[in-house]
Structure formats: C-alpha cells, structure tokens
Amino acid sequence: MKRRRQAQLIALFCLGWLLFSFPLLSLWDRDLVVFGLPLFPAGLFACWALLIVLLAWLMERREY
C-alpha cells in the first residue's frame, strides 16, 4: 500500500507541474472576467486550490 500512495503522490506532483507549465497557463491568459476577477488569476487560484484539496484528500484517506 505504501508504494501505491507514493505513486499517487508522484502523479499529483506531475499534475501540478503540468497545470502550472507554460503551454497550459497560456490557455488562461484571456481578457475575460469571472466573478469580477480576471480569468488568469482566478484560474491559477482554482488550480492551486484543486491541488491542495486533492493532496489533503489523498493524505487523510486510510488504507488498510
């Protein structure tokens, strides 16, 4: 089970790396407004929050 958790953490790291890489960040660089915020900062915050939630869920999950 420990190897599975390590693999999941590595996959989560790779997801974060891809989300914050230049080609995907350029998708958020538009002149749009979401809830009064420009799309780029709102998208960055949403991706960052998603990674934190996934990491918390992964670390708090019990494996038997």
C-alpha positions in Angstrom: 0.0 0.0 0.0 2.9 2.4 0.7 4.1 2.1 -3.0 0.6 2.9 -4.2 0.5 6.1 -2.0 3.9 7.1 -3.3 2.7 6.6 -6.9 -0.4 8.7 -6.2 1.8 11.5 -4.8 4.1 11.4 -7.8 1.1 11.5 -10.1 -0.3 14.5 -8.2 3.1 16.3 -8.4 3.1 15.7 -12.2 -0.5 17.0 -12.5 0.6 20.2 -10.6 3.7 20.5 -12.8 1.5 20.2 -15.9 -1.1 22.6 -14.7 1.5 25.3 -14.0 3.6 24.8 -17.1 3.7 27.5 -19.8 1.6 25.8 -22.6 -1.4 25.2 -20.3 -1.0 28.5 -18.5 -1.3 30.3 -21.8 -4.9 28.9 -22.1 -5.9 31.0 -19.1 -4.4 34.2 -20.5 -7.5 35.8 -21.9 -9.3 39.1 -21.4 -12.2 37.6 -19.6 -13.7 38.4 -16.1 -15.0 35.7 -13.8 -16.9 36.9 -10.7 -15.2 40.3 -11.0 -11.7 38.8 -11.3 -9.5 38.4 -14.4 -9.5 34.9 -15.7 -5.7 34.3 -15.3 -5.5 34.8 -11.5 -8.9 33.1 -11.0 -7.7 30.1 -13.0 -4.4 30.0 -11.1 -6.1 30.1 -7.8 -8.6 27.4 -8.8 -5.8 25.1 -9.9 -3.8 25.7 -6.8 -6.9 25.1 -4.6 -7.7 21.9 -6.5 -4.2 20.6 -5.9 -4.4 21.3 -2.2 -7.8 19.6 -1.9 -6.5 16.5 -3.8 -3.4 16.4 -1.6 -5.4 16.7 1.6 -7.9 14.0 0.5 -5.0 11.7 -0.5 -3.1 12.1 2.7 -6.2 11.8 5.0 -7.5 8.7 3.3 -7.0 5.5 5.2 -5.6 2.4 3.5 -5.9 -0.9 5.1 
